[in-house]
Amino acid sequence: MKKAGIGLIGTGFMGRAHSICYSMDDRVELTAVSSLEEDSGRKFIDEFGYKRFSKDWESLIKDEAIDIIDITAPNFMHAEVAIAASKAGKAVIMEKPLAVSIKEAGKVMETVRKNNTLAMYAENRRFAPVFDRCRKIIDEGEIGAVKLFRINELGSGPGHSGWYWDIKKAGGGALIDMGIHGLGLVEWLLGSLIVKVSAMRTPLKGTEETVITSAAFESGTLGQFVCSWGIQGGLDIRAEIYGSKGTLLVDHSRNVNGLHLYRNESVMDNGNRPHQSSASGWSYPPVDEWNVKGHRNEIRHFIDCFLEGITCRSTFEAGYRALQLAEAIYKSAAEGREIEV
């Protein structure tokens, strides 16, 4: 059986998540890892069984044993690595965002189209079982015409990497880090495009802490996105979808696993998670995390695409569109007016 050779660039939280998912699929060969941090990189290959480590990510691009380049590196590296991988004839899977600007994203899109690259935008919520079920319920008309929706993407902000706070390296704050998930989900979920946005934001350390966005869809649906790095008590990821004949309520954080843990003494976070759970009080430990959140299905789907030639459900076009919406939201907040998309 042919196996897909994996070259992973980036060994942070999402690099670990993808590697755990690869370890569940016997159709892959964990070939090489690249990281800017040599000590953690070498520990990483020992933990997951990759064959080699290199600080030079370009060596993975040149490696003929590698079929797929998986980009979980910091945001500012995404475009450069994706373009190089596409030109080298590799398949590419990339974590959000597609790039740190729409201009950069345009260059990525131009390259992958020119080279006919198999390229997947790894928006895990499109592969989460709960949202997949929601889409079917909506498509089958069980809640009628969708009139109103609301998506929450709230947390206490990243504490594990300083580049998150540099807008040139990250591309933005809470919106690019958290809110972009909702932007990459909702048009797919509702089957309608956003045509107008109106937004407000609060600043923090040269970027933004909180963004509230109102949106209008071609279908006539109205909605609201709320994202923030300023919320305590652990992640709060929810969706509310109100139709003419019914309602869907999704809690993808506190109630998704049915497990609530209370601790009256502070527990130090290990620093691996970008949005820490509460150190004391109530927390919500993940159960079967990578399946529930969609990462396992996402990775398996991309391997199916590579080995079996099936059509990818989440292409780079989806990532470009999410970034396009984010840019319109930033423009609306900066200019204090409604923006057509």
C-alpha positions, 0 to 999 in steps of 0.5 A: 500500500502506498503511503503519503510521506508527511513533512511537518513544519511547526511543532507547537500546539497544532503541530502536535494535534496534527501529529496525533491525528496522523498517528491514527492513520496507517496510510501515512509515513511520518518523514520529517519535522522542521521547527525553529526550536531545535530542542523541542523539535528533536523531542518531537520526533522522538515522541511521534516517530518522525524519521528526521528533524531539521531547522531548515524547512526548505530541506523538507520541501526538497525531500523527495520522500515527502509528498505532503507539506503540513504547515502549522508554523507561525502565521508569518511563515504560511505564505512563503512555505505554501508557495515554495511547497506548491512550486516543488510539486508537493500537496499542502495542508495549512492551518489558519490563516492562509496568510497575514494579508489578503495581498499575500494570500493572493500570491498563494492562490495564484501559485497553487492554481498555476501548479494545480496543487492539492491544497487544503485549508484546515478549518477543523470546524467544517469537519467537527461532527456537530457542525456537519450534523447542523449543516445536514439539518439546515440543508434538509429544511428541519429548522426552515429558513435561517433568520438569525445566527450568532457565533461566539469565539471567546478565550483569554488570549494566547500565552505561549508565543510572543509573535501572536502580539506582533501584528506584522507576524500574526496579521491581526489579533483576536479576529485572525486568531479566533474569529476567523474560524466562524468566518470559515464556517458560516457560509459553508454551514448556511449555504449563503454568502455574506454581502455586508459587514459592520464591526466594532473593536477594542484595541490591545497591544497594537492589535485587537482584543475584542471584535463584534461584527454584524453581517447580512447574507444574500439569503436575507439572514442576519448574524453576529460574530463575537470574538475576544481574547479578553474573556476569563473562565476558559474557551467559550465556543458557541453557535446559535442558529434560529430558523422559521421552524426551529432552533439549533444551539451548539456549545463546542466548548463547555458542554461538548464533552459533558465533563466539568471539573472544579478545582479550588487550587490553581493548576499551572498550565503547561503552556502548550495550549494557545487559549488556556483553561481556567487555572482554578475553579471550573474547567472543561477537560477535553474528551476525544478532543481531536475527533470532537473538534474535527481535526481527526476527520480533517486529516483523514479527509486530506489523506483520502484526497491525496491517495484516492483523488477525491474532491477536497471539502475545504480548499485554499479558496475557503481560506482566502474567503475567510481572510477577505471577510476579515479584511472587510471587518477590519475596514468597517471597524476602522472607518466606522461604517458598513462595508460591502463584501 
